Amino acid sequence: MATKKKPAISGVMKAAPKSGSASGGGMLPWLGLALILVLFDQITKITVERTFFYGETVPVTGFFNLIKVYNPGAAFSFLGDAGGWQRYLFTGIAVAAVGYILYLLKRHPGQRLFCFSLALIMGGAVGNVIDRLAYGHVIDFLDFYWKGFGHFPAFNIADIGISVGAILFILDELRRVNKS
């Protein structure tokens, strides 16, 4: 009968996870998530930019269209007709937000829901900043509506990331408060 050999001990110890990290993964997973969101956002915007005329609407369902519109302002076209200076204001705000998010991700990489929400917000912010710098406006193309009520302002994948990230951030904070 054959005997099983015990594995040799190499003498190499694994490094302990960094402080504040439950998983030891650090910032990399969160940066990867943000990058995936930016790539998906930009691919969809480039596709719409190249295949649609401005204002062209393609009905998809009884409550959803694809449309090509530009938003020089912030959410819901806030300051959209302000003359151009808002492009730099919103870009600056987004760059500052991304810097702060990077700081928070570095400090709290093991807080999964917190970091997930921040990564979505950061990816969305970067996606829209790319548009502002490249075109002077954000490309929006998702148009949801309710018959008898009207159309919700058109939005894009970056906006979804920011919105879902903000909702998850609030839920995480509520959960944290309820634990206290």
ChimeraX attribute file (.defattr): number of C-alpha atoms within 10 A of each C-alpha:
attribute: neighborCount
match mode: 1-to-1
recipient: residues
	/A:1	3
	/A:2	4
	/A:3	5
	/A:4	6
	/A:5	6
	/A:6	6
	/A:7	6
	/A:8	6
	/A:9	7
	/A:10	6
	/A:11	6
	/A:12	6
	/A:13	7
	/A:14	6
	/A:15	7
	/A:16	8
	/A:17	13
	/A:18	13
	/A:19	12
	/A:20	14
	/A:21	18
	/A:22	14
	/A:23	12
	/A:24	14
	/A:25	13
	/A:26	20
	/A:27	20
	/A:28	12
	/A:29	14
	/A:30	24
	/A:31	20
	/A:32	13
	/A:33	16
	/A:34	24
	/A:35	19
	/A:36	14
	/A:37	24
	/A:38	24
	/A:39	16
	/A:40	15
	/A:41	23
	/A:42	21
	/A:43	13
	/A:44	16
	/A:45	22
	/A:46	12
	/A:47	10
	/A:48	19
	/A:49	16
	/A:50	8
	/A:51	11
	/A:52	16
	/A:53	12
	/A:54	12
	/A:55	12
	/A:56	13
	/A:57	16
	/A:58	13
	/A:59	11
	/A:60	10
	/A:61	9
	/A:62	10
	/A:63	13
	/A:64	16
	/A:65	19
	/A:66	20
	/A:67	22
	/A:68	23
	/A:69	23
	/A:70	20
	/A:71	22
	/A:72	25
	/A:73	23
	/A:74	16
	/A:75	13
	/A:76	12
	/A:77	14
	/A:78	12
	/A:79	16
	/A:80	17
	/A:81	12
	/A:82	11
	/A:83	10
	/A:84	14
	/A:85	12
	/A:86	20
	/A:87	22
	/A:88	14
	/A:89	13
	/A:90	18
	/A:91	19
	/A:92	13
	/A:93	13
	/A:94	19
	/A:95	16
	/A:96	12
	/A:97	17
	/A:98	19
	/A:99	13
	/A:100	14
	/A:101	17
	/A:102	18
	/A:103	12
	/A:104	15
	/A:105	23
	/A:106	17
	/A:107	15
	/A:108	17
	/A:109	25
	/A:110	21
	/A:111	15
	/A:112	16
	/A:113	16
	/A:114	21
	/A:115	26
	/A:116	21
	/A:117	25
	/A:118	29
	/A:119	28
	/A:120	30
	/A:121	29
	/A:122	30
	/A:123	31
	/A:124	27
	/A:125	24
	/A:126	24
	/A:127	26
	/A:128	26
	/A:129	24
	/A:130	16
	/A:131	19
	/A:132	21
	/A:133	13
	/A:134	10
	/A:135	13
	/A:136	18
	/A:137	22
	/A:138	26
	/A:139	28
	/A:140	24
	/A:141	25
	/A:142	18
	/A:143	22
	/A:144	17
	/A:145	15
	/A:146	11
	/A:147	8
	/A:148	6
	/A:149	7
	/A:150	10
	/A:151	14
	/A:152	13
	/A:153	15
	/A:154	23
	/A:155	22
	/A:156	20
	/A:157	25
	/A:158	29
	/A:159	21
	/A:160	16
	/A:161	25
	/A:162	20
	/A:163	16
	/A:164	17
	/A:165	24
	/A:166	16
	/A:167	13
	/A:168	20
	/A:169	20
	/A:170	14
	/A:171	15
	/A:172	18
	/A:173	14
	/A:174	11
	/A:175	11
	/A:176	11
	/A:177	9
	/A:178	8
	/A:179	7
	/A:180	5
